[in-house]
Amino acid sequence: MNYAVILASGEGSRFGGEKLKQLTRVFGKTILEHTLQLFDECPLIDQIVIVSNPQVMLLEQEFKQKYSKCRFMVLGGTSRAESTWMGLLALKGSAQAHDKVLIHDGVRPFLSREIIQNLLSALDHYDAVNTIIDATDTMLQVENNRVVSIPDRSKIKRGQTPQGFKYESIVKAFIDFLPRQNELKVTDDCAIYLNYWGDRSSIFTVRGSEENIKITFPFDLITAEEVFRMGRKSDALLKNTTALKDISNKVAVVFGGSQGIGECIVKELLDCGATVYSLSRSNGCDVRDPEQVKKSLAEISLKIVQENNPENLKGIDFIINCAGILHTGALMGSDPMAAHEMVQTNLMGSIHVARHGYPYLKKSKGMLIFFSSSSYLKGRPNIAVYAATKSAVSNLTQALSEEWMSEGIRVNCIAPSRTDTPMRAKNFNETDDLADLLDPVHVAKRVQEILMSDITGSVVRVY
């Protein structure tokens, strides 16, 4: 059996926020939930123990309902070592001597499945494994405010979590350590292990990741928000997905499906066996008009009923809004109607699609996909209004993913880099290096991959 002990009992004195750092919300969930979710969804982990403080313990019932592998929640102690010990004790009745235990900080939400796998594989041969990354700064040994030595940086590593152990070996180390903890200065579980086993120990190391940050200070929260906003977490979730769903029997509606990326999405989904309905201005559906959106979805729903047996009735599983428009030029020298058209199409169109697509996606427990662009990260001159609408769509995605999560509706957003589309050719043809543009087919394949996943609330960058 493979266990994960997640430490979430700290009071966050260095964080300094009104809420505990582990219960601070980022990208739709608390930091602790992001961490818990990555272990709960990892097929390599069998059971999870959360070591909590009283405030976190109030969420015990909710966590156990949402995360099936969360079997135990226990109160921590007055120190990190005592809290780890409480987590190990919770496993006393189930863990065997050679079972594997990963001990992880609850505020490290960007751990990859690859690191988990490498740790567990190393524990096939070693009783203890530490996660490390290189030291990038010069390390100094200082006494009385004076530098007394400068260690060789190539031999210095930074430790991360998880740290992995065979259950019996780490329990023995803690039994020896706890009565003497006031005499020994240790900062992590490997130090406790090393202190007990000494020359008998052999702590192996696996590579960690610079992204596997621990959220300790308020500045770290800014970093975490940016990682989520740039879609890096989404990439990790997709990479961690072991089995993508079959969508060959699903029904998709693509707004803006007559050209560019939308046209490629229609073709990709048809090729994988899905039923696809393409909507655009050319066939009478302008997303700027909420009544046209509402009518078009109702007609498709009726057509689905007419073409299927009642015993095998399909609904609308996916709604993808690719409809968008771009006008370039400095704000003060441009036609005000151009700005109005971009806001109405890019932003209000997305709102209309969401509002009228909601009842169908609620019924099917389906997915809504919006389109943003790389411009959502930073406003650029001569496309100020366009960039503003794309940033708004990204925020709309994250908000709706939370609002609709309890309904089983997933909401995601695609933010492709510069792509070879008719819209781009119309506006940037003379300045674009075509060899540097994304193929819209590549973007469409990424959309297909996301439709096959369980992710929600993600802004997925496509490069």
C-alpha positions in Angstrom: 0.0 0.0 0.0 1.1 3.5 -0.7 0.1 6.3 1.7 0.2 10.1 1.6 0.4 12.1 4.8 -0.5 15.7 4.1 0.6 18.2 6.7 -1.9 21.0 7.1 -1.8 21.9 10.8 0.3 25.0 10.7 -1.0 28.4 11.8 0.8 30.3 9.0 2.5 32.9 11.2 4.9 33.9 8.4 2.0 34.1 5.9 0.2 36.8 7.8 -3.2 36.7 6.1 -6.6 36.7 7.7 -7.1 33.1 6.7 -4.8 30.2 7.2 -2.6 29.9 4.2 -3.8 26.3 3.5 -7.4 27.6 3.4 -6.7 30.5 1.2 -8.5 30.2 -2.1 -6.6 30.2 -5.4 -8.1 29.4 -8.8 -11.4 28.1 -7.4 -10.1 25.9 -4.5 -8.2 26.3 -1.3 -4.5 25.6 -1.5 -5.0 22.5 0.6 -7.7 21.2 -1.8 -5.4 21.6 -4.8 -2.8 19.5 -2.9 -5.3 17.0 -1.8 -6.8 16.6 -5.2 -3.5 15.8 -6.9 -2.9 12.8 -4.5 -6.6 11.8 -4.6 -6.5 11.6 -8.4 -3.1 9.8 -8.5 -3.6 6.1 -9.1 -0.3 5.3 -7.4 -1.7 6.5 -4.0 -4.1 4.2 -2.0 -5.0 6.3 1.1 -4.5 9.8 2.4 -4.1 11.2 5.9 -4.6 14.9 6.5 -2.9 16.3 9.6 -5.0 19.3 10.6 -5.5 22.1 13.0 -8.9 22.7 14.5 -10.0 25.1 11.8 -9.1 22.6 9.0 -10.8 19.8 11.0 -14.1 21.6 10.5 -13.9 20.5 6.8 -13.5 16.8 7.6 -16.9 15.6 6.4 -16.7 17.7 3.2 -13.2 16.5 2.3 -14.1 12.8 2.9 -17.1 13.2 0.7 -15.3 14.9 -2.2 -12.0 12.9 -2.0 -12.5 9.2 -1.8 -8.9 8.4 -0.7 -9.1 10.8 2.3 -9.6 8.1 5.0 -8.2 9.9 8.0 -8.1 13.5 9.3 -6.2 13.9 12.6 -5.2 16.9 14.7 -1.6 17.8 14.6 0.8 18.6 17.4 2.7 21.7 18.6 5.6 21.1 16.1 6.0 19.8 12.6 7.6 16.7 14.0 4.7 16.0 16.3 2.2 16.6 13.5 4.0 14.1 11.3 3.9 11.6 14.1 0.2 12.0 14.5 -0.2 11.2 10.8 2.0 8.1 11.1 0.0 7.0 14.2 -3.2 7.3 12.2 -1.8 4.5 9.9 -0.9 2.2 12.7 -3.9 -0.1 12.2 -3.5 -0.4 8.5 0.1 0.2 7.3 2.5 -2.7 7.1 6.2 -2.5 7.8 7.3 -2.2 4.2 4.4 -0.1 3.0 5.4 3.3 1.5 4.6 6.6 3.0 5.0 10.0 1.3 5.0 13.0 3.7 4.0 16.2 1.9 3.4 19.9 2.8 -0.2 20.8 2.3 0.8 24.1 0.8 2.8 22.6 -2.1 0.0 22.4 -4.7 2.1 22.0 -7.8 3.6 18.6 -7.3 3.8 16.5 -10.4 2.8 12.9 -10.7 6.2 12.2 -12.2 7.8 13.1 -8.9 5.4 10.9 -7.0 6.2 8.0 -9.3 9.9 8.5 -9.0 9.7 8.5 -5.2 7.7 5.4 -5.0 9.9 3.6 -7.5 13.0 4.5 -5.4 11.4 3.1 -2.3 11.5 -0.3 -3.9 15.2 -0.2 -3.2 15.7 2.3 -0.4 14.0 2.9 3.0 14.1 6.7 2.6 14.0 9.1 -0.3 14.2 12.9 -0.4 13.1 15.3 -3.1 15.8 17.8 -4.1 16.5 20.6 -6.5 19.7 22.5 -7.2 20.8 25.5 -5.1 20.9 28.4 -7.5 22.2 31.0 -5.1 25.6 31.0 -3.3 25.4 29.4 0.1 27.1 31.1 3.0 27.9 29.9 6.5 27.5 32.9 8.8 28.4 33.2 12.5 27.9 36.5 14.5 26.9 38.3 11.2 30.2 37.3 9.6 30.8 34.8 6.7 33.0 32.0 7.9 32.8 29.7 4.9 31.3 29.4 1.5 30.4 25.7 0.7 30.8 24.3 -2.7 27.4 25.0 -4.3 27.5 22.0 -6.5 27.3 19.8 -3.5 24.4 21.7 -1.9 20.8 20.9 -2.7 17.5 22.3 -1.6 15.1 19.8 -0.1 11.4 19.7 -1.0 8.5 17.4 -0.2 7.3 14.8 -0.5 9.8 12.8 1.4 9.2 9.1 1.2 9.8 6.2 3.7 9.1 2.6 4.4 6.6 2.8 7.2 8.5 0.8 9.9 11.8 2.6 9.3 10.3 6.2 9.8 8.2 5.0 12.8 11.4 3.7 14.5 13.2 7.0 13.9 10.3 9.0 15.4 10.0 6.8 18.5 13.7 7.5 19.1 13.5 11.2 18.3 10.4 12.5 20.1 11.6 12.1 23.7 14.8 14.0 22.7 13.3 16.6 20.3 14.2 19.5 22.6 17.9 18.5 22.3 18.0 18.1 18.6 17.4 20.8 15.9 15.8 19.3 12.9 13.6 20.8 10.1 12.3 17.8 8.2 11.6 14.1 8.4 14.7 13.0 6.6 16.8 14.7 9.3 14.9 12.7 11.9 15.5 9.5 9.9 19.2 10.3 9.5 19.6 11.1 13.2 18.3 7.7 14.2 19.7 5.4 11.5 23.1 7.2 11.1 25.7 5.1 9.3 23.0 2.5 8.7 21.0 5.0 6.6 21.0 5.5 2.9 18.7 8.3 1.9 18.3 8.3 -1.9 17.3 11.4 -3.8 15.0 12.2 -6.7 14.7 15.4 -8.7 12.1 17.8 -7.7 10.9 20.8 -9.6 11.2 24.6 -9.4 7.4 24.7 -9.8 6.9 22.6 -6.7 6.9 25.7 -4.5 5.8 25.9 -0.9 3.5 28.8 -0.2 5.0 30.4 2.9 4.9 34.1 2.4 2.2 36.4 0.8 4.6 36.8 -2.2 4.4 33.1 -2.8 0.6 33.4 -3.2 1.2 35.8 -6.1 3.5 33.3 -7.7 0.9 30.5 -7.2 -1.8 32.6 -8.8 0.4 33.3 -11.8 1.2 29.6 -12.3 -2.6 28.9 -12.3 -3.3 31.9 -14.5 -0.7 30.9 -17.1 -2.2 27.5 -17.4 0.9 25.6 -16.1 -1.2 23.8 -13.5 -3.7 22.8 -16.3 -0.8 21.3 -18.3 0.2 19.3 -15.2 -3.3 18.0 -14.7 -3.6 16.9 -18.3 -0.2 15.3 -18.1 -1.2 13.5 -14.9 -4.4 12.2 -16.5 -3.9 8.4 -17.0 -7.0 7.7 -19.0 -8.7 10.1 -21.3 -12.4 9.6 -21.9 -13.9 8.3 -25.1 -16.0 11.1 -26.7 -17.0 9.2 -29.9 -20.6 9.1 -28.7 -20.8 12.7 -27.6 -22.6 15.7 -29.1 -20.7 19.0 -29.5 -21.9 22.5 -30.6 -19.2 24.8 -32.0 -19.9 28.5 -32.2 -17.7 30.1 -34.8 -17.2 26.8 -36.6 -17.1 28.0 -40.1 -13.5 29.0 -40.3 -10.1 29.1 -38.6 -9.7 27.2 -35.3 -13.4 26.6 -35.1 -13.5 24.8 -38.5 -10.5 22.6 -37.4 -12.3 21.7 -34.2 -15.3 20.6 -36.1 -13.2 18.4 -38.3 -11.2 16.9 -35.4 -14.3 16.0 -33.4 -16.0 14.5 -36.5 -12.9 12.4 -37.1 -13.1 11.0 -33.6 -16.7 10.0 -34.0 -18.5 12.8 -32.2 -21.7 14.4 -33.5 -20.9 18.0 -34.2 -23.2 21.0 -35.0 -21.4 24.1 -36.4 -22.9 27.5 -35.8 -21.8 30.9 -37.2 -23.1 34.1 -38.7 -23.1 32.4 -42.1 -25.8 30.0 -40.9 -27.8 32.4 -38.9 -26.3 32.4 -35.4 -24.6 35.6 -34.3 -23.4 35.2 -30.7 -24.0 39.0 -30.2 -27.7 38.2 -30.3 -28.8 36.2 -27.3 -32.1 35.2 -29.0 -30.2 33.7 -31.9 -28.0 31.7 -29.5 -31.0 30.5 -27.5 -33.0 29.6 -30.7 -30.0 27.7 -32.3 -29.4 25.6 -29.2 -33.1 24.8 -28.8 -33.3 23.7 -32.5 -30.2 21.4 -32.0 -31.7 19.9 -28.9 -35.0 19.2 -30.7 -33.1 17.7 -33.6 -31.2 15.4 -31.3 -34.5 14.2 -29.8 -36.0 13.6 -33.3 -32.9 11.6 -34.5 -32.4 9.3 -31.5 -34.4 6.6 -29.9 -35.8 7.5 -26.5 -33.8 4.7 -24.9 -30.6 6.1 -26.3 -31.4 9.8 -26.1 -28.4 12.1 -26.3 -28.0 15.6 -25.1 -25.5 18.4 -25.8 -22.3 17.3 -24.1 -19.9 20.1 -25.2 -20.3 23.7 -26.1 -17.3 25.4 -27.6 -17.3 29.1 -28.4 -14.7 30.1 -31.0 -16.5 33.1 -32.3 -14.4 36.2 -32.0 -13.5 39.4 -33.8 -10.4 41.6 -33.8 -9.9 45.2 -35.0 -6.5 46.7 -34.6 -5.4 50.3 -34.1 -4.8 52.8 -31.4 -7.8 53.4 -29.2 -8.0 57.2 -29.8 -7.7 56.8 -33.5 -10.2 54.0 -34.0 -13.8 53.8 -34.8 -15.8 53.5 -31.5 -18.1 51.0 -33.2 -15.1 48.7 -33.7 -14.6 48.6 -29.9 -18.3 48.0 -29.4 -18.3 45.1 -31.9 -15.3 43.4 -30.1 -17.0 43.7 -26.7 -20.3 42.5 -28.0 -18.8 39.5 -29.8 -15.9 38.4 -27.7 -17.2 39.1 -24.2 -21.0 39.4 -24.4 -21.1 36.6 -27.0 -19.4 34.3 -24.5 -21.9 35.4 -21.8 -24.8 34.7 -24.1 -23.4 31.2 -25.0 -22.9 30.4 -21.3 -26.3 31.6 -20.2 -28.3 29.7 -22.8 -26.0 26.7 -22.9 -26.2 26.2 -19.1 -29.5 24.1 -19.0 -28.1 21.6 -21.6 -24.8 21.2 -20.0 -26.4 20.8 -16.6 -28.4 17.9 -17.9 -25.4 16.2 -19.6 -22.8 17.1 -16.9 -20.9 18.5 -19.9 -18.1 21.0 -20.6 -18.1 24.6 -21.9 -15.0 25.9 -23.6 -14.3 29.5 -24.2 -11.5 31.0 -26.3 -9.1 33.6 -25.0 -5.6 34.4 -26.5 -2.1 35.0 -25.3 -3.2 38.7 -25.1 -5.1 37.9 -21.9 -1.9 38.0 -20.0 -0.8 41.5 -21.0 -2.5 44.3 -22.8 -0.6 45.3 -26.0 -0.7 48.5 -28.0 -3.1 48.7 -30.9 -5.2 45.8 -29.6 -6.2 47.3 -26.2 -9.9 46.5 -26.4 -9.3 43.0 -27.9 -6.9 42.2 -25.1 -9.3 43.5 -22.5 -12.1 41.2 -23.8 -9.8 38.2 -23.8 -8.7 38.9 -20.2 -12.4 39.2 -19.2 -13.2 35.8 -20.9 -10.5 34.2 -18.8 -11.9 35.6 -15.6 -15.4 34.5 -16.8 -14.1 31.0 -17.2 -12.8 30.8 -13.7 -15.8 32.3 -12.1 -18.3 30.1 -13.9 -16.3 27.0 -13.1 -16.8 27.7 -9.4 -20.5 28.7 -9.8 -21.3 25.5 -11.8 -19.0 23.0 -10.2 -21.8 21.6 -8.0 -23.9 21.1 -11.1 -21.2 18.9 -12.6 -20.5 21.4 -15.4 -16.8 21.9 -16.3 -15.7 25.2 -17.7 -12.3 25.8 -19.4 -10.7 28.3 -21.6 -8.1 27.9 -24.4 -5.5 30.6 -24.8 -3.5 29.9 -28.0 -0.4 31.7 -29.0 -0.4 33.5 -32.4 -2.2 31.2 -34.8 -2.5 31.1 -38.6 -6.2 32.0 -39.0 -8.1 34.2 -41.5 -8.7 36.7 -38.7 -5.0 37.0 -38.0 -4.2 37.2 -41.7 -6.6 40.1 -42.1 -5.0 42.1 -39.4 -1.3 41.1 -39.3 -0.5 39.6 -42.7 2.4 41.9 -43.5 4.1 41.6 -40.1 3.7 37.9 -39.4 6.3 35.3 -40.0 4.1 32.4 -41.1 6.7 29.8 -39.9 6.3 31.2 -36.4 2.5 30.8 -36.2 0.6 27.9 -34.7 -1.2 25.5 -37.0 -4.9 25.7 -36.1 -5.1 21.9 -36.3 -2.7 21.8 -33.4 -5.0 24.0 -31.3 -8.0 21.8 -32.3 -6.2 18.7 -31.1 -5.5 20.4 -27.8 -9.3 21.2 -27.5 -10.1 17.6 -28.2 -7.7 16.5 -25.4 -9.3 18.8 -22.9 -12.8 17.6 -23.8 -11.6 14.1 -23.0 -10.4 15.2 -19.5 -12.0 16.1 -16.2 -10.3 19.4 -15.7 -12.3 22.5 -14.9 -11.5 26.2 -14.2 -8.4 26.1 -16.3 -7.0 28.6 -18.8 -4.9 26.3 -21.0 -2.1 27.9 -22.9 -1.4 26.4 -26.3 2.1 26.9 -27.8 
